[in-house]
Amino acid sequence: MLRHQASRYRFLNCVALFLCAVLLASCAKVGPNYKQPAFAQEVQLSVADGEFAGLVPQQTDIQYWWRIFNDPTLNLLINEAISNNIDIKVALSSIYESRAQYGVTRSRLLPTIDGAASVARSRQSDAGTGGDRSSFTQYAVGVDASWEIDLWGKIRRSIEASEAEYQATEEQLNDLLISVCADVARRYFMIRTLQSQVAITVKNIDSQKIILKMVQDRRAAGISSGLEENQSMQVYSTTQTYLPSLRTELSNNINRLSFLLGQPTGYVNDLLTPLADVPLPPEDVAIDIPADRLRLRPDVRQAERLLIAQTARVGVATAELYPTLSLFGSLGTGALSIGDLFSSGSSQFSIGPSVKMNLFNRNDLRQQIIVEDERAKQALYHYEMTVLLAVEEIENALVAYHEQQIQLRSLNNAQIAAQLVMDKSQDLYRSGLIDFQVVLDAQRTLLEMENNYEAGRGNTSIYLVDLYRALAGGWENSRDLVN
């Protein structure tokens, strides 16, 4: 009866100790609590309410912004990049790694429990037993448990940091998706531009060859001089020199696009056949720039989560100054024979608290707090810098697209006028009314204006892509990638 009461008393003591531990674990966390910086709210876009050519302020969804170009090849390329881009795969792996690390950190809040079983054969020495060297076997089975009580929030601060770092990897993927989608579109538009410029150059070479043949015929007939033939040959040969550099740049862009898609070059070449013009956006593109657009950008969100993580690290370092309380306990059985291992008299247990405190390296701990605090300041500065860079990127993209729209109209008018001058100058030269130098100047000008116009078409689409990138269009696709 007394033995039963003693066991009950020990059990109640264990329960009381457990409840005290839970109560202590709910104590306040040391270190600073994170407060969202007001910087992002205070910074405003100076051009957000302005009027821009080709843009209409209207609420719209820019998740799949590339569909506005109505180009099936572009849609296919971007979908392929989202599925196969190597950087995206690496970022996904980083998310899974960070998620697992977050789970490891959370598990520190729970007790650790280990099971153990042992068999030990022993024999004493002659000197220690007076010549009795009898042997015996010790059998033991038990469970050991330990639990660190989170008195000062060290573990909880670590969980805050780990969770924020996990969220930062998600935002890193979001930001990468924006960049990859935009880079694919940019490369595609550059390729289409270069293809058009190669075609224009070949067309001008053919045209100049016809003019060269006309000049040679006129010289054979004694109508023109050898100088005109030499001048025509010079223009014809000079135009031919443009093709190698254009084709080299075209090949480089195709190779880069292949890399972005995680595919060999031949695959991309097949997609880019037949040739096509650069797809232009509609004349009026709906663009919505809400006040919180800056805070929605993944790079800004990532910088903030890294700031949250580093703020929590300050608390982790601060908690090292305080004592650590742990509970330990073991429950098991021990006997000299297996038959007695689970008898009533073979049970054994131990339970108790353990207190640990750093006494002689407290200056090092305080210095570590300073280290983490300075890192938190650096994370704050990085956050503010990221916000300012986001403002710069959005405002630059808005102005660039606006000005490009104006320039494209002028380039179109210039190339139309250059074609008219070219046609008229050839007619007048055949009639002997103008000098051949006028025809040569018209040839050079026409080639330049046609190439400039194609470059302007490509830049118009590219600058709109830059605007969508700046406005963080496309990152919602990560929800389909992360399980």
C-alpha positions as CSV (number, residue, x, y, z in Angstrom):
1,M,0.0,0.0,0.0
2,L,2.8,2.4,0.9
3,R,4.7,1.5,-2.2
4,H,1.5,2.2,-4.3
5,Q,1.1,5.6,-2.6
6,A,4.8,6.5,-3.2
7,S,4.4,5.7,-6.9
8,R,1.3,7.8,-7.1
9,Y,3.1,10.6,-5.4
10,R,6.0,10.4,-7.8
11,F,3.5,10.4,-10.8
12,L,1.8,13.6,-9.5
13,N,5.1,15.3,-9.0
14,C,6.0,14.5,-12.7
15,V,2.6,15.9,-13.8
16,A,3.2,19.1,-11.8
17,L,6.7,19.4,-13.1
18,F,5.4,19.0,-16.7
19,L,2.7,21.7,-16.2
20,C,5.3,24.1,-14.7
21,A,7.5,23.5,-17.8
22,V,4.6,24.3,-20.1
23,L,3.9,27.4,-18.2
24,L,7.5,28.5,-18.3
25,A,7.7,27.7,-22.0
26,S,5.0,30.4,-22.6
27,C,7.2,33.2,-21.2
28,A,7.9,36.2,-23.3
29,K,10.6,36.0,-26.0
30,V,13.7,38.2,-25.5
31,G,15.0,40.3,-28.3
32,P,13.3,42.7,-30.6
33,N,9.9,42.0,-32.2
34,Y,9.7,42.7,-35.9
35,K,7.9,45.8,-37.0
36,Q,7.3,46.4,-40.7
37,P,9.3,49.4,-42.0
38,A,7.3,52.4,-43.0
39,F,9.7,53.0,-45.9
40,A,7.7,51.1,-48.5
41,Q,4.5,53.0,-47.6
42,E,6.3,56.3,-47.7
43,V,7.9,55.9,-51.1
44,Q,5.6,56.8,-53.9
45,L,5.9,56.6,-57.7
46,S,6.2,60.0,-59.1
47,V,4.9,59.0,-62.6
48,A,2.1,56.6,-61.5
49,D,-0.7,59.1,-62.3
50,G,0.9,60.4,-65.5
51,E,-0.4,59.9,-69.0
52,F,1.7,57.7,-71.3
53,A,1.5,57.0,-75.0
54,G,0.1,53.5,-75.6
55,L,-0.9,52.9,-72.0
56,V,-4.4,53.2,-70.6
57,P,-4.8,53.3,-66.7
58,Q,-7.2,50.5,-66.1
59,Q,-7.4,47.6,-63.6
60,T,-6.1,44.5,-65.3
61,D,-4.6,41.1,-64.5
62,I,-1.0,40.8,-65.6
63,Q,-0.3,37.3,-64.5
64,Y,-0.1,36.0,-68.1
65,W,1.0,39.3,-69.7
66,W,2.7,37.6,-72.7
67,R,-0.7,36.6,-74.1
68,I,-1.3,40.3,-75.0
69,F,1.0,39.8,-77.9
70,N,-1.2,37.1,-79.4
71,D,1.8,35.0,-80.5
72,P,1.4,31.2,-80.1
73,T,5.2,30.7,-80.4
74,L,5.9,33.1,-77.6
75,N,3.3,31.4,-75.4
76,L,4.9,28.0,-76.1
77,L,8.4,29.3,-75.4
78,I,7.4,30.8,-72.0
79,N,5.5,27.7,-70.9
80,E,8.5,25.6,-71.9
81,A,10.9,27.8,-69.9
82,I,8.6,27.6,-66.8
83,S,8.7,23.8,-67.0
84,N,12.4,23.2,-67.9
85,N,14.5,26.2,-67.0
86,I,17.4,25.0,-64.9
87,D,17.5,28.0,-62.6
88,I,13.9,27.5,-61.8
89,K,14.6,23.8,-60.9
90,V,17.4,24.9,-58.6
91,A,15.1,27.5,-56.9
92,L,12.4,24.8,-56.4
93,S,15.0,22.5,-54.8
94,S,16.0,25.4,-52.5
95,I,12.4,25.8,-51.5
96,Y,12.1,22.1,-50.6
97,E,15.3,22.3,-48.7
98,S,14.2,25.4,-46.7
99,R,10.8,23.9,-46.0
100,A,12.5,20.8,-44.5
101,Q,14.9,23.0,-42.5
102,Y,11.9,24.9,-41.2
103,G,10.3,21.5,-40.1
104,V,13.6,20.6,-38.3
105,T,13.6,23.8,-36.4
106,R,9.9,23.5,-35.4
107,S,10.7,20.0,-34.0
108,R,13.0,21.5,-31.4
109,L,9.9,22.6,-29.4
110,L,9.0,19.0,-28.8
111,P,10.7,16.5,-26.4
112,T,13.2,14.1,-27.8
113,I,12.5,10.5,-27.0
114,D,14.9,7.6,-27.6
115,G,14.4,3.9,-27.0
116,A,17.3,1.7,-26.0
117,A,18.0,-1.9,-25.3
118,S,21.3,-3.5,-24.1
119,V,22.9,-6.7,-23.1
120,A,26.2,-6.6,-21.2
121,R,28.4,-9.5,-20.1
122,S,30.7,-8.6,-17.2
123,R,33.4,-10.3,-15.0
124,Q,35.4,-8.7,-12.2
125,S,39.2,-9.0,-11.8
126,D,40.8,-11.3,-9.2
127,A,42.3,-8.3,-7.4
128,G,39.0,-6.5,-7.1
129,T,36.9,-9.5,-5.9
130,G,39.3,-11.6,-3.8
131,G,39.6,-14.3,-6.4
132,D,35.9,-14.6,-7.1
133,R,35.8,-14.1,-10.8
134,S,32.1,-14.9,-11.4
135,S,30.5,-13.6,-14.5
136,F,27.0,-12.2,-15.0
137,T,24.9,-10.7,-17.8
138,Q,22.9,-7.5,-17.4
139,Y,19.8,-7.0,-19.5
140,A,18.2,-3.5,-19.9
141,V,15.3,-2.0,-21.9
142,G,14.2,1.6,-21.5
143,V,13.1,4.9,-22.9
144,D,15.1,8.2,-22.5
145,A,13.5,11.6,-22.9
146,S,14.7,15.2,-22.8
147,W,13.0,18.5,-23.4
148,E,14.6,21.9,-23.5
149,I,12.1,24.4,-22.0
150,D,12.0,27.5,-24.2
151,L,12.1,30.0,-21.3
152,W,13.4,33.0,-23.2
153,G,12.1,32.3,-26.7
154,K,15.3,31.1,-28.2
155,I,13.7,28.2,-30.0
156,R,10.6,30.3,-31.0
157,R,12.9,33.0,-32.4
158,S,14.8,30.3,-34.4
159,I,11.4,29.1,-35.8
160,E,10.6,32.7,-36.8
161,A,13.9,33.0,-38.6
162,S,13.5,29.7,-40.3
163,E,10.0,30.4,-41.4
164,A,10.9,33.8,-42.8
165,E,13.9,32.3,-44.6
166,Y,11.6,29.6,-46.1
167,Q,9.2,32.3,-47.3
168,A,12.2,34.2,-48.7
169,T,13.1,31.2,-50.9
170,E,9.5,31.2,-52.2
171,E,9.8,34.9,-53.1
172,Q,13.1,34.1,-54.7
173,L,11.4,31.7,-57.0
174,N,8.6,34.2,-57.8
175,D,11.3,36.8,-58.7
176,L,13.1,34.2,-60.8
177,L,9.9,33.4,-62.7
178,I,9.4,37.0,-63.5
179,S,13.0,37.3,-64.8
180,V,12.9,34.1,-66.8
181,C,9.5,34.9,-68.5
182,A,10.7,38.4,-69.3
183,D,14.1,37.2,-70.6
184,V,12.5,34.6,-72.9
185,A,10.2,37.3,-74.3
186,R,13.0,39.7,-74.8
187,R,15.2,37.1,-76.5
188,Y,12.3,36.1,-78.7
189,F,11.6,39.7,-79.8
190,M,15.3,40.3,-80.4
191,I,15.5,37.1,-82.6
192,R,12.5,38.2,-84.6
193,T,14.0,41.7,-85.0
194,L,17.3,40.3,-86.2
195,Q,15.6,37.9,-88.6
196,S,13.7,40.9,-90.1
197,Q,16.9,42.9,-90.3
198,V,18.7,40.0,-92.1
199,A,15.8,39.8,-94.5
200,I,15.9,43.6,-95.1
201,T,19.7,43.5,-95.7
202,V,19.4,40.6,-98.2
203,K,16.6,42.5,-100.0
204,N,18.7,45.6,-100.2
205,I,21.7,43.6,-101.4
206,D,19.5,42.2,-104.2
207,S,18.3,45.7,-105.0
208,Q,21.8,47.2,-105.0
209,K,22.9,44.3,-107.2
210,I,20.3,45.3,-109.8
211,I,21.4,48.9,-109.6
212,L,25.1,47.8,-110.0
213,K,24.1,45.8,-113.1
214,M,22.3,48.9,-114.5
215,V,25.4,51.0,-113.9
216,Q,27.6,48.5,-115.6
217,D,25.3,48.3,-118.6
218,R,25.2,52.1,-118.8
219,R,29.0,52.2,-118.7
220,A,29.2,49.5,-121.4
221,A,27.0,51.7,-123.5
222,G,29.2,54.7,-122.8
223,I,26.5,56.6,-120.8
224,S,28.1,56.5,-117.3
225,S,31.7,56.6,-116.0
226,G,33.7,54.0,-114.2
227,L,33.4,56.1,-111.0
228,E,29.7,55.4,-110.8
229,E,30.4,51.7,-111.1
230,N,33.0,51.9,-108.4
231,Q,30.7,53.8,-106.1
232,S,27.9,51.3,-106.7
233,M,30.2,48.4,-106.1
234,Q,31.3,50.0,-102.8
235,V,27.8,50.4,-101.5
236,Y,26.9,46.9,-102.6
237,S,30.0,45.3,-100.9
238,T,29.5,47.4,-97.7
239,T,25.9,46.2,-97.3
240,Q,27.1,42.6,-97.6
241,T,29.4,43.2,-94.7
242,Y,26.4,43.7,-92.4
243,L,25.2,40.2,-92.8
244,P,27.9,38.3,-90.8
245,S,27.4,40.4,-87.7
246,L,23.6,40.2,-87.9
247,R,23.7,36.4,-88.3
248,T,26.2,36.1,-85.4
249,E,24.0,38.1,-83.1
250,L,21.0,36.1,-84.2
251,S,22.8,32.8,-83.4
252,N,23.9,34.1,-80.0
253,N,20.3,35.0,-79.1
254,I,19.0,31.7,-80.3
255,N,21.6,29.9,-78.1
256,R,20.7,32.0,-75.1
257,L,17.0,31.3,-75.7
258,S,17.8,27.6,-75.8
259,F,19.6,27.9,-72.5
260,L,16.6,29.7,-70.9
261,L,14.4,26.8,-72.1
262,G,16.7,24.1,-70.9
263,Q,16.7,22.7,-74.5
264,P,19.2,22.1,-77.2
265,T,19.5,24.7,-80.0
266,G,17.9,22.5,-82.6
267,Y,14.6,22.5,-80.7
268,V,14.5,26.3,-80.7
269,N,15.4,26.5,-84.4
270,D,12.4,24.4,-85.2
271,L,10.1,26.6,-83.2
272,L,11.4,29.8,-84.9
273,T,10.6,28.5,-88.4
274,P,9.0,29.9,-90.5
275,L,10.1,33.5,-90.1
276,A,7.7,36.1,-88.7
277,D,7.6,39.8,-87.8
278,V,8.1,41.0,-84.3
279,P,4.7,40.8,-82.6
280,L,3.5,44.3,-81.5
281,P,1.2,45.0,-78.5
282,P,-2.2,46.6,-79.1
283,E,-2.2,50.4,-79.6
284,D,-3.7,50.9,-76.1
285,V,-2.4,48.6,-73.3
286,A,-4.3,48.5,-70.0
287,I,-1.9,49.0,-67.1
288,D,-2.8,49.3,-63.5
289,I,-0.3,50.6,-60.9
290,P,-1.9,50.3,-57.5
291,A,-0.4,52.1,-54.5
292,D,0.9,48.8,-53.0
293,R,2.6,47.6,-56.3
294,L,6.0,48.1,-54.8
295,R,5.2,45.9,-51.8
296,L,3.8,43.2,-54.1
297,R,7.1,42.8,-56.0
298,P,8.8,39.5,-55.0
299,D,12.2,41.1,-54.6
300,V,10.8,43.5,-52.1
301,R,8.9,40.8,-50.3
302,Q,12.0,38.6,-50.2
303,A,14.1,41.5,-48.8
304,E,11.5,42.0,-46.1
305,R,11.4,38.3,-45.1
306,L,15.2,38.3,-44.8
307,L,14.9,41.3,-42.5
308,I,12.3,39.4,-40.4
309,A,14.7,36.4,-40.2
310,Q,17.6,38.5,-39.2
311,T,15.5,40.4,-36.5
312,A,14.7,37.0,-35.0
313,R,18.4,36.0,-35.0
314,V,19.0,38.9,-32.7
315,G,16.6,37.3,-30.2
316,V,18.3,34.0,-30.6
317,A,21.6,35.6,-29.7
318,T,20.1,37.5,-26.8
319,A,18.6,34.3,-25.3
320,E,22.1,32.8,-25.0
321,L,22.7,35.2,-22.1
322,Y,20.0,33.5,-20.0
323,P,19.9,30.1,-18.3
324,T,18.8,27.0,-20.3
325,L,16.3,24.8,-18.5
326,S,15.9,21.2,-19.6
327,L,13.9,18.2,-18.3
328,F,15.3,14.8,-18.6
329,G,13.9,11.4,-17.7
330,S,14.2,7.7,-18.3
331,L,12.0,4.8,-17.7
332,G,12.9,1.2,-18.2
333,T,13.7,-2.2,-16.7
334,G,16.9,-4.0,-15.8
335,A,17.6,-7.6,-14.7
336,L,20.3,-10.3,-14.7
337,S,18.0,-12.7,-16.7
338,I,15.6,-12.1,-19.5
339,G,12.9,-13.9,-17.6
340,D,13.0,-11.2,-14.9
341,L,13.3,-8.3,-17.3
342,F,9.6,-7.4,-17.1
343,S,8.9,-8.4,-13.6
344,S,7.5,-5.9,-11.1
345,G,10.7,-5.5,-9.3
346,S,12.9,-4.8,-12.4
347,S,11.4,-1.3,-13.2
348,Q,13.6,1.7,-12.8
349,F,13.2,5.4,-13.7
350,S,14.8,8.8,-13.2
351,I,13.5,12.3,-13.8
352,G,14.7,15.8,-13.1
353,P,15.6,19.2,-14.3
354,S,18.9,20.5,-15.7
355,V,20.0,24.1,-15.7
356,K,22.8,25.4,-17.9
357,M,24.2,28.9,-18.1
358,N,27.1,30.5,-19.8
359,L,29.2,32.1,-17.1
360,F,32.7,32.8,-18.4
361,N,32.1,33.8,-22.0
362,R,29.4,36.4,-21.6
363,N,31.4,39.1,-23.3
364,D,31.5,36.9,-26.4
365,L,27.8,36.5,-26.2
366,R,27.2,40.2,-26.0
367,Q,29.5,40.7,-29.0
368,Q,27.5,38.2,-30.9
369,I,24.3,40.1,-30.1
370,I,26.0,43.2,-31.6
371,V,27.0,41.2,-34.7
372,E,23.4,40.0,-35.2
373,D,22.0,43.5,-34.6
374,E,24.3,45.0,-37.2
375,R,23.3,42.3,-39.6
376,A,19.7,43.3,-39.0
377,K,20.6,46.9,-39.8
378,Q,22.2,45.8,-43.0
379,A,19.1,43.8,-43.9
380,L,17.0,46.9,-43.3
381,Y,19.3,49.0,-45.6
382,H,19.1,46.2,-48.2
383,Y,15.3,46.3,-47.9
384,E,15.2,50.1,-48.4
385,M,17.6,49.8,-51.3
386,T,15.4,47.2,-53.0
387,V,12.4,49.4,-52.7
388,L,14.2,52.3,-54.3
389,L,15.5,50.1,-57.1
390,A,11.9,49.0,-57.7
391,V,10.8,52.6,-57.9
392,E,13.6,53.3,-60.4
393,E,12.8,50.3,-62.5
394,I,9.1,51.0,-62.7
395,E,9.5,54.7,-63.5
396,N,12.2,54.0,-66.1
397,A,10.1,51.4,-67.8
398,L,7.1,53.7,-68.0
399,V,9.0,56.5,-69.5
400,A,10.9,54.2,-71.9
401,Y,7.8,52.7,-73.3
402,H,6.1,56.1,-73.7
403,E,9.0,57.5,-75.6
404,Q,9.4,54.4,-77.7
405,Q,5.8,54.7,-78.8
406,I,6.5,58.2,-80.0
407,Q,9.8,57.2,-81.7
408,L,8.2,54.3,-83.5
409,R,5.7,56.5,-85.3
410,S,8.6,58.7,-86.5
411,L,10.6,55.7,-87.6
412,N,7.6,54.4,-89.6
413,N,7.2,57.8,-91.3
414,A,11.0,58.0,-92.0
415,Q,11.2,54.6,-93.6
416,I,8.1,55.3,-95.8
417,A,9.8,58.6,-96.9
418,A,13.1,56.8,-97.5
419,Q,11.4,54.3,-99.8
420,L,9.7,57.0,-101.8
421,V,13.1,58.9,-102.2
422,M,14.7,55.7,-103.3
423,D,12.1,54.9,-105.9
424,K,12.1,58.5,-107.2
425,S,15.9,58.8,-107.3
426,Q,16.2,55.7,-109.5
427,D,13.6,57.0,-112.0
428,L,15.4,60.4,-112.2
429,Y,18.8,58.7,-112.6
430,R,17.6,56.6,-115.4
431,S,16.2,59.7,-117.0
432,G,19.6,61.4,-116.6
433,L,18.2,64.2,-114.4
434,I,20.2,63.6,-111.2
435,D,23.7,62.6,-110.3
436,F,24.3,58.9,-109.3
437,Q,25.5,60.1,-105.8
438,V,21.9,60.8,-105.0
439,V,20.9,57.2,-105.7
440,L,23.7,56.0,-103.5
441,D,22.7,58.2,-100.6
442,A,19.1,57.0,-101.0
443,Q,20.2,53.4,-100.9
444,R,22.2,53.9,-97.7
445,T,19.4,55.9,-96.1
446,L,16.7,53.3,-97.0
447,L,18.7,50.5,-95.5
448,E,19.3,52.4,-92.3
449,M,15.7,53.5,-92.0
450,E,14.3,50.0,-92.6
451,N,16.7,48.5,-90.0
452,N,15.9,51.3,-87.5
453,Y,12.2,50.7,-87.9
454,E,12.6,47.0,-87.3
455,A,14.7,47.7,-84.3
456,G,12.1,50.2,-83.1
457,R,9.3,47.6,-83.5
458,G,11.4,45.1,-81.4
459,N,12.2,47.7,-78.8
460,T,8.5,48.6,-78.4
461,S,7.7,45.1,-77.5
462,I,10.8,44.7,-75.4
463,Y,10.1,47.9,-73.4
464,L,6.6,46.7,-72.7
465,V,8.1,43.4,-71.4
466,D,10.4,45.5,-69.1
467,L,7.4,47.3,-67.8
468,Y,5.6,44.1,-67.0
469,R,8.7,42.8,-65.3
470,A,8.9,46.0,-63.2
471,L,5.3,45.6,-62.2
472,A,6.0,42.0,-61.2
473,G,3.8,40.3,-63.7
474,G,3.9,36.5,-64.0
475,W,5.1,35.4,-60.5
476,E,1.8,33.9,-59.6
477,N,2.8,30.9,-61.7
478,S,4.9,29.6,-58.8
479,R,1.8,28.3,-57.1
480,D,1.5,25.7,-59.8
481,L,5.2,24.6,-59.3
482,V,5.5,24.2,-55.5
483,N,3.7,21.2,-54.1
